[in-house]
Amino acid sequence: MTNGERATAALPQGTVAYRDLGQGEPLLFVHGLLVDGRLWDGVAERLATDHRCIVADWPMGSHRIAMNPGADLSPTGMVEVIVAFMDALGLEQVTLVGNDSGGAISQMLAASHPDRVRRLVLTNCDTLEHFPPFPFSLMGPVARLPGGMTALALPFRVAAIRRFTYGMLAEQPIAPELIDDWLAPSMSDAGVREDARKLTVGAHKRHTLAAAEGLRSFERPVRFAWGTDDRFFKRAHAERLAAMIPDARIEPVPGAGTFSPLDQPERVADLIAGFVAEDSSADAAPESTA
């Protein structure tokens, strides 16, 4: 399927909705908590002219179909959800592109399943001991309490709080309708809210620290497309992780915050396209020489 219409994949953990755009080498996009695949729309639509872009609505609180009650949606469980999704679509390897908490999951997947990741692109995201960063680190302890997720959701019933909170993550204004859509599933569906709780309580620096150690031996290239105006994920965080990875480079995305794919979709798409082309040429070079 390559026309961008919505489809669903039946996984052992439940149903995941996605869009499949374009043709060519597959790029798989991973968003973070309390957003959905629309975070990547501007990037994927630009890349779909020459690449196959697979944009899923991962079960991170803004998905419309609650997962099976027993599904493991902790950070390690989310890694296996993505692997199961790849299996369902017959994807042996992908260029994996992550943002925010989805970037943390992407690091974990690359470290634990390196054979499934041809390349890794990290936009602004959790790294090392910053999973999650302050003040979002306060959400986990609250979510562990009885009724904690309901308590966390209550302030977001106020439109001004919704706009302010999401506004901290982007340099460009986010459409209020999109913010409302992102929050609606977890506020109205107890199953979706429970899915989000599993990831929220499971987020811990031990996962990203372990992933960073695993990435020391990662044999594929990694690129950081990093928004320069992020309030939470600083360039210094990216630099520390990049220094641990054999083939890693940081490319700045001026005028972008955490949600760099929303803020500067053209710049992010250009960086991804250039990275894929550069690596493809490098892979082909020995063969052409021979």
BAZAFI-400215 format. One record per residue (C-alpha): residue number from 1; x negated, z negated, y. Coordinates in steps of 0.25 Angstrom, whole numbers. Last residue first. Layout:
<recs>
{num = NUM; c1 = X; c3 = Z; c2 = Y} .
...
</recs>
This chain:
<recs>
{num = 290; c1 = -140; c3 = 31; c2 = -18} .
{num = 289; c1 = -140; c3 = 30; c2 = -3} .
{num = 288; c1 = -125; c3 = 32; c2 = -3} .
{num = 287; c1 = -123; c3 = 21; c2 = -13} .
{num = 286; c1 = -131; c3 = 12; c2 = -5} .
{num = 285; c1 = -124; c3 = 14; c2 = 8} .
{num = 284; c1 = -110; c3 = 13; c2 = 3} .
{num = 283; c1 = -109; c3 = -2; c2 = 4} .
{num = 282; c1 = -115; c3 = -2; c2 = 18} .
{num = 281; c1 = -105; c3 = 8; c2 = 22} .
{num = 280; c1 = -94; c3 = 0; c2 = 17} .
{num = 279; c1 = -99; c3 = -12; c2 = 24} .
{num = 278; c1 = -100; c3 = -5; c2 = 37} .
{num = 277; c1 = -86; c3 = 1; c2 = 36} .
{num = 276; c1 = -80; c3 = -13; c2 = 32} .
{num = 275; c1 = -87; c3 = -20; c2 = 43} .
{num = 274; c1 = -83; c3 = -9; c2 = 54} .
{num = 273; c1 = -68; c3 = -10; c2 = 49} .
{num = 272; c1 = -68; c3 = -25; c2 = 50} .
{num = 271; c1 = -74; c3 = -25; c2 = 64} .
{num = 270; c1 = -65; c3 = -14; c2 = 69} .
{num = 269; c1 = -53; c3 = -22; c2 = 64} .
{num = 268; c1 = -57; c3 = -35; c2 = 70} .
{num = 267; c1 = -60; c3 = -28; c2 = 84} .
{num = 266; c1 = -46; c3 = -20; c2 = 83} .
{num = 265; c1 = -39; c3 = -33; c2 = 79} .
{num = 264; c1 = -44; c3 = -41; c2 = 90} .
{num = 263; c1 = -35; c3 = -53; c2 = 93} .
{num = 262; c1 = -26; c3 = -52; c2 = 80} .
{num = 261; c1 = -38; c3 = -50; c2 = 71} .
{num = 260; c1 = -46; c3 = -60; c2 = 78} .
{num = 259; c1 = -35; c3 = -71; c2 = 75} .
{num = 258; c1 = -46; c3 = -82; c2 = 77} .
{num = 257; c1 = -49; c3 = -78; c2 = 91} .
{num = 256; c1 = -52; c3 = -64; c2 = 96} .
{num = 255; c1 = -57; c3 = -58; c2 = 109} .
{num = 254; c1 = -71; c3 = -54; c2 = 104} .
{num = 253; c1 = -71; c3 = -51; c2 = 89} .
{num = 252; c1 = -86; c3 = -54; c2 = 85} .
{num = 251; c1 = -92; c3 = -48; c2 = 73} .
{num = 250; c1 = -99; c3 = -58; c2 = 63} .
{num = 249; c1 = -108; c3 = -53; c2 = 52} .
{num = 248; c1 = -109; c3 = -57; c2 = 37} .
{num = 247; c1 = -117; c3 = -52; c2 = 26} .
{num = 246; c1 = -124; c3 = -64; c2 = 19} .
{num = 245; c1 = -114; c3 = -75; c2 = 23} .
{num = 244; c1 = -118; c3 = -89; c2 = 28} .
{num = 243; c1 = -121; c3 = -84; c2 = 42} .
{num = 242; c1 = -107; c3 = -78; c2 = 43} .
{num = 241; c1 = -101; c3 = -92; c2 = 41} .
{num = 240; c1 = -109; c3 = -98; c2 = 52} .
{num = 239; c1 = -107; c3 = -87; c2 = 61} .
{num = 238; c1 = -92; c3 = -87; c2 = 59} .
{num = 237; c1 = -91; c3 = -101; c2 = 63} .
{num = 236; c1 = -99; c3 = -99; c2 = 75} .
{num = 235; c1 = -90; c3 = -88; c2 = 79} .
{num = 234; c1 = -79; c3 = -98; c2 = 81} .
{num = 233; c1 = -67; c3 = -100; c2 = 72} .
{num = 232; c1 = -57; c3 = -109; c2 = 80} .
{num = 231; c1 = -56; c3 = -104; c2 = 95} .
{num = 230; c1 = -59; c3 = -90; c2 = 92} .
{num = 229; c1 = -64; c3 = -81; c2 = 103} .
{num = 228; c1 = -75; c3 = -73; c2 = 97} .
{num = 227; c1 = -66; c3 = -67; c2 = 85} .
{num = 226; c1 = -74; c3 = -65; c2 = 73} .
{num = 225; c1 = -75; c3 = -53; c2 = 64} .
{num = 224; c1 = -84; c3 = -59; c2 = 54} .
{num = 223; c1 = -89; c3 = -49; c2 = 44} .
{num = 222; c1 = -93; c3 = -52; c2 = 29} .
{num = 221; c1 = -101; c3 = -43; c2 = 20} .
{num = 220; c1 = -101; c3 = -44; c2 = 5} .
{num = 219; c1 = -110; c3 = -52; c2 = -4} .
{num = 218; c1 = -105; c3 = -66; c2 = -2} .
{num = 217; c1 = -115; c3 = -76; c2 = -6} .
{num = 216; c1 = -115; c3 = -85; c2 = 6} .
{num = 215; c1 = -100; c3 = -82; c2 = 6} .
{num = 214; c1 = -98; c3 = -93; c2 = -5} .
{num = 213; c1 = -104; c3 = -104; c2 = 5} .
{num = 212; c1 = -94; c3 = -99; c2 = 16} .
{num = 211; c1 = -83; c3 = -100; c2 = 6} .
{num = 210; c1 = -86; c3 = -114; c2 = 2} .
{num = 209; c1 = -86; c3 = -118; c2 = 17} .
{num = 208; c1 = -73; c3 = -111; c2 = 19} .
{num = 207; c1 = -66; c3 = -118; c2 = 8} .
{num = 206; c1 = -72; c3 = -132; c2 = 11} .
{num = 205; c1 = -68; c3 = -130; c2 = 25} .
{num = 204; c1 = -53; c3 = -133; c2 = 21} .
{num = 203; c1 = -40; c3 = -126; c2 = 22} .
{num = 202; c1 = -32; c3 = -131; c2 = 10} .
{num = 201; c1 = -21; c3 = -138; c2 = 18} .
{num = 200; c1 = -18; c3 = -126; c2 = 26} .
{num = 199; c1 = -19; c3 = -116; c2 = 15} .
{num = 198; c1 = -9; c3 = -124; c2 = 7} .
{num = 197; c1 = 0; c3 = -127; c2 = 19} .
{num = 196; c1 = 2; c3 = -112; c2 = 22} .
{num = 195; c1 = 8; c3 = -110; c2 = 8} .
{num = 194; c1 = 17; c3 = -122; c2 = 10} .
{num = 193; c1 = 22; c3 = -116; c2 = 23} .
{num = 192; c1 = 25; c3 = -103; c2 = 16} .
{num = 191; c1 = 33; c3 = -110; c2 = 6} .
{num = 190; c1 = 40; c3 = -118; c2 = 17} .
{num = 189; c1 = 44; c3 = -106; c2 = 24} .
{num = 188; c1 = 49; c3 = -107; c2 = 39} .
{num = 187; c1 = 37; c3 = -112; c2 = 46} .
{num = 186; c1 = 27; c3 = -106; c2 = 37} .
{num = 185; c1 = 33; c3 = -92; c2 = 38} .
{num = 184; c1 = 36; c3 = -92; c2 = 53} .
{num = 183; c1 = 22; c3 = -95; c2 = 58} .
{num = 182; c1 = 16; c3 = -81; c2 = 57} .
{num = 181; c1 = 29; c3 = -75; c2 = 62} .
{num = 180; c1 = 29; c3 = -84; c2 = 74} .
{num = 179; c1 = 15; c3 = -81; c2 = 77} .
{num = 178; c1 = 18; c3 = -66; c2 = 76} .
{num = 177; c1 = 30; c3 = -67; c2 = 85} .
{num = 176; c1 = 22; c3 = -74; c2 = 96} .
{num = 175; c1 = 12; c3 = -62; c2 = 96} .
{num = 174; c1 = -2; c3 = -67; c2 = 96} .
{num = 173; c1 = -9; c3 = -67; c2 = 110} .
{num = 172; c1 = -24; c3 = -63; c2 = 109} .
{num = 171; c1 = -35; c3 = -73; c2 = 108} .
{num = 170; c1 = -30; c3 = -78; c2 = 95} .
{num = 169; c1 = -30; c3 = -91; c2 = 87} .
{num = 168; c1 = -27; c3 = -100; c2 = 98} .
{num = 167; c1 = -14; c3 = -92; c2 = 100} .
{num = 166; c1 = -9; c3 = -96; c2 = 86} .
{num = 165; c1 = -8; c3 = -110; c2 = 91} .
{num = 164; c1 = -3; c3 = -107; c2 = 105} .
{num = 163; c1 = 8; c3 = -98; c2 = 100} .
{num = 162; c1 = 13; c3 = -107; c2 = 89} .
{num = 161; c1 = 13; c3 = -119; c2 = 98} .
{num = 160; c1 = 20; c3 = -112; c2 = 109} .
{num = 159; c1 = 31; c3 = -107; c2 = 99} .
{num = 158; c1 = 34; c3 = -121; c2 = 94} .
{num = 157; c1 = 38; c3 = -121; c2 = 80} .
{num = 156; c1 = 23; c3 = -121; c2 = 77} .
{num = 155; c1 = 22; c3 = -136; c2 = 80} .
{num = 154; c1 = 30; c3 = -138; c2 = 68} .
{num = 153; c1 = 22; c3 = -130; c2 = 58} .
{num = 152; c1 = 11; c3 = -141; c2 = 56} .
{num = 151; c1 = 21; c3 = -152; c2 = 53} .
{num = 150; c1 = 28; c3 = -143; c2 = 43} .
{num = 149; c1 = 14; c3 = -140; c2 = 36} .
{num = 148; c1 = 12; c3 = -155; c2 = 36} .
{num = 147; c1 = 25; c3 = -159; c2 = 29} .
{num = 146; c1 = 18; c3 = -168; c2 = 20} .
{num = 145; c1 = 4; c3 = -169; c2 = 25} .
{num = 144; c1 = -7; c3 = -158; c2 = 20} .
{num = 143; c1 = -3; c3 = -149; c2 = 31} .
{num = 142; c1 = -7; c3 = -159; c2 = 41} .
{num = 141; c1 = -21; c3 = -160; c2 = 35} .
{num = 140; c1 = -23; c3 = -145; c2 = 35} .
{num = 139; c1 = -18; c3 = -142; c2 = 49} .
{num = 138; c1 = -29; c3 = -150; c2 = 56} .
{num = 137; c1 = -40; c3 = -140; c2 = 52} .
{num = 136; c1 = -32; c3 = -130; c2 = 61} .
{num = 135; c1 = -38; c3 = -138; c2 = 73} .
{num = 134; c1 = -49; c3 = -136; c2 = 69} .
{num = 133; c1 = -54; c3 = -125; c2 = 60} .
{num = 132; c1 = -49; c3 = -123; c2 = 46} .
{num = 131; c1 = -57; c3 = -120; c2 = 39} .
{num = 130; c1 = -69; c3 = -122; c2 = 49} .
{num = 129; c1 = -79; c3 = -128; c2 = 40} .
{num = 128; c1 = -84; c3 = -114; c2 = 35} .
{num = 127; c1 = -76; c3 = -103; c2 = 41} .
{num = 126; c1 = -61; c3 = -102; c2 = 46} .
{num = 125; c1 = -58; c3 = -88; c2 = 52} .
{num = 124; c1 = -61; c3 = -78; c2 = 63} .
{num = 123; c1 = -62; c3 = -65; c2 = 56} .
{num = 122; c1 = -69; c3 = -64; c2 = 43} .
{num = 121; c1 = -71; c3 = -51; c2 = 36} .
{num = 120; c1 = -76; c3 = -51; c2 = 22} .
{num = 119; c1 = -80; c3 = -39; c2 = 14} .
{num = 118; c1 = -79; c3 = -34; c2 = -1} .
{num = 117; c1 = -71; c3 = -47; c2 = -5} .
{num = 116; c1 = -66; c3 = -47; c2 = -19} .
{num = 115; c1 = -79; c3 = -50; c2 = -26} .
{num = 114; c1 = -82; c3 = -61; c2 = -16} .
{num = 113; c1 = -71; c3 = -69; c2 = -22} .
{num = 112; c1 = -74; c3 = -84; c2 = -19} .
{num = 111; c1 = -83; c3 = -82; c2 = -6} .
{num = 110; c1 = -75; c3 = -70; c2 = -1} .
{num = 109; c1 = -62; c3 = -77; c2 = -4} .
{num = 108; c1 = -66; c3 = -90; c2 = 3} .
{num = 107; c1 = -70; c3 = -82; c2 = 15} .
{num = 106; c1 = -57; c3 = -75; c2 = 15} .
{num = 105; c1 = -50; c3 = -88; c2 = 15} .
{num = 104; c1 = -57; c3 = -93; c2 = 27} .
{num = 103; c1 = -54; c3 = -80; c2 = 34} .
{num = 102; c1 = -39; c3 = -82; c2 = 31} .
{num = 101; c1 = -40; c3 = -95; c2 = 38} .
{num = 100; c1 = -43; c3 = -87; c2 = 50} .
{num = 99; c1 = -45; c3 = -72; c2 = 47} .
{num = 98; c1 = -50; c3 = -65; c2 = 35} .
{num = 97; c1 = -54; c3 = -50; c2 = 31} .
{num = 96; c1 = -57; c3 = -47; c2 = 17} .
{num = 95; c1 = -63; c3 = -34; c2 = 14} .
{num = 94; c1 = -57; c3 = -32; c2 = 0} .
{num = 93; c1 = -61; c3 = -31; c2 = -14} .
{num = 92; c1 = -53; c3 = -29; c2 = -28} .
{num = 91; c1 = -40; c3 = -27; c2 = -21} .
{num = 90; c1 = -29; c3 = -24; c2 = -31} .
{num = 89; c1 = -18; c3 = -28; c2 = -22} .
{num = 88; c1 = -14; c3 = -40; c2 = -31} .
{num = 87; c1 = -28; c3 = -43; c2 = -34} .
{num = 86; c1 = -31; c3 = -44; c2 = -19} .
{num = 85; c1 = -19; c3 = -53; c2 = -17} .
{num = 84; c1 = -24; c3 = -62; c2 = -28} .
{num = 83; c1 = -37; c3 = -63; c2 = -21} .
{num = 82; c1 = -30; c3 = -66; c2 = -8} .
{num = 81; c1 = -22; c3 = -77; c2 = -15} .
{num = 80; c1 = -35; c3 = -82; c2 = -22} .
{num = 79; c1 = -41; c3 = -85; c2 = -8} .
{num = 78; c1 = -28; c3 = -91; c2 = -4} .
{num = 77; c1 = -30; c3 = -101; c2 = -15} .
{num = 76; c1 = -44; c3 = -105; c2 = -10} .
{num = 75; c1 = -38; c3 = -108; c2 = 4} .
{num = 74; c1 = -26; c3 = -115; c2 = -2} .
{num = 73; c1 = -14; c3 = -106; c2 = -5} .
{num = 72; c1 = -13; c3 = -110; c2 = -20} .
{num = 71; c1 = 1; c3 = -105; c2 = -24} .
{num = 70; c1 = 10; c3 = -115; c2 = -31} .
{num = 69; c1 = 22; c3 = -112; c2 = -22} .
{num = 68; c1 = 20; c3 = -97; c2 = -23} .
{num = 67; c1 = 18; c3 = -91; c2 = -10} .
{num = 66; c1 = 27; c3 = -90; c2 = 2} .
{num = 65; c1 = 31; c3 = -77; c2 = 7} .
{num = 64; c1 = 31; c3 = -74; c2 = 22} .
{num = 63; c1 = 16; c3 = -77; c2 = 25} .
{num = 62; c1 = 12; c3 = -85; c2 = 38} .
{num = 61; c1 = 7; c3 = -97; c2 = 31} .
{num = 60; c1 = -6; c3 = -93; c2 = 24} .
{num = 59; c1 = 0; c3 = -85; c2 = 12} .
{num = 58; c1 = -8; c3 = -72; c2 = 16} .
{num = 57; c1 = 0; c3 = -61; c2 = 23} .
{num = 56; c1 = -9; c3 = -50; c2 = 18} .
{num = 55; c1 = -15; c3 = -39; c2 = 26} .
{num = 54; c1 = -22; c3 = -28; c2 = 17} .
{num = 53; c1 = -30; c3 = -18; c2 = 25} .
{num = 52; c1 = -34; c3 = -5; c2 = 18} .
{num = 51; c1 = -44; c3 = 1; c2 = 27} .
{num = 50; c1 = -46; c3 = 14; c2 = 36} .
{num = 49; c1 = -34; c3 = 15; c2 = 45} .
{num = 48; c1 = -30; c3 = 1; c2 = 40} .
{num = 47; c1 = -41; c3 = -6; c2 = 49} .
{num = 46; c1 = -33; c3 = -5; c2 = 62} .
{num = 45; c1 = -20; c3 = -10; c2 = 55} .
{num = 44; c1 = -28; c3 = -21; c2 = 48} .
{num = 43; c1 = -34; c3 = -27; c2 = 61} .
{num = 42; c1 = -21; c3 = -27; c2 = 70} .
{num = 41; c1 = -13; c3 = -32; c2 = 58} .
{num = 40; c1 = -22; c3 = -43; c2 = 54} .
{num = 39; c1 = -15; c3 = -56; c2 = 59} .
{num = 38; c1 = -2; c3 = -49; c2 = 54} .
{num = 37; c1 = -7; c3 = -53; c2 = 40} .
{num = 36; c1 = -1; c3 = -67; c2 = 42} .
{num = 35; c1 = -4; c3 = -80; c2 = 50} .
{num = 34; c1 = -2; c3 = -94; c2 = 48} .
{num = 33; c1 = -16; c3 = -96; c2 = 41} .
{num = 32; c1 = -26; c3 = -85; c2 = 40} .
{num = 31; c1 = -26; c3 = -70; c2 = 38} .
{num = 30; c1 = -33; c3 = -63; c2 = 27} .
{num = 29; c1 = -35; c3 = -48; c2 = 28} .
{num = 28; c1 = -39; c3 = -39; c2 = 16} .
{num = 27; c1 = -46; c3 = -26; c2 = 19} .
{num = 26; c1 = -46; c3 = -15; c2 = 8} .
{num = 25; c1 = -54; c3 = -3; c2 = 8} .
{num = 24; c1 = -46; c3 = 9; c2 = 11} .
{num = 23; c1 = -31; c3 = 11; c2 = 15} .
{num = 22; c1 = -22; c3 = 6; c2 = 26} .
{num = 21; c1 = -13; c3 = -6; c2 = 27} .
{num = 20; c1 = -8; c3 = -16; c2 = 16} .
{num = 19; c1 = 1; c3 = -27; c2 = 21} .
{num = 18; c1 = 3; c3 = -40; c2 = 14} .
{num = 17; c1 = 13; c3 = -50; c2 = 8} .
{num = 16; c1 = 8; c3 = -61; c2 = -2} .
{num = 15; c1 = 17; c3 = -66; c2 = -13} .
{num = 14; c1 = 13; c3 = -78; c2 = -21} .
{num = 13; c1 = 1; c3 = -85; c2 = -28} .
{num = 12; c1 = 0; c3 = -76; c2 = -40} .
{num = 11; c1 = 1; c3 = -64; c2 = -30} .
{num = 10; c1 = 12; c3 = -54; c2 = -27} .
{num = 9; c1 = 7; c3 = -45; c2 = -16} .
{num = 8; c1 = 17; c3 = -41; c2 = -5} .
{num = 7; c1 = 19; c3 = -29; c2 = 4} .
{num = 6; c1 = 20; c3 = -26; c2 = 18} .
{num = 5; c1 = 18; c3 = -12; c2 = 23} .
{num = 4; c1 = 5; c3 = -8; c2 = 28} .
{num = 3; c1 = 5; c3 = 6; c2 = 23} .
{num = 2; c1 = -6; c3 = 4; c2 = 13} .
{num = 1; c1 = 0; c3 = 0; c2 = 0} .
</recs>
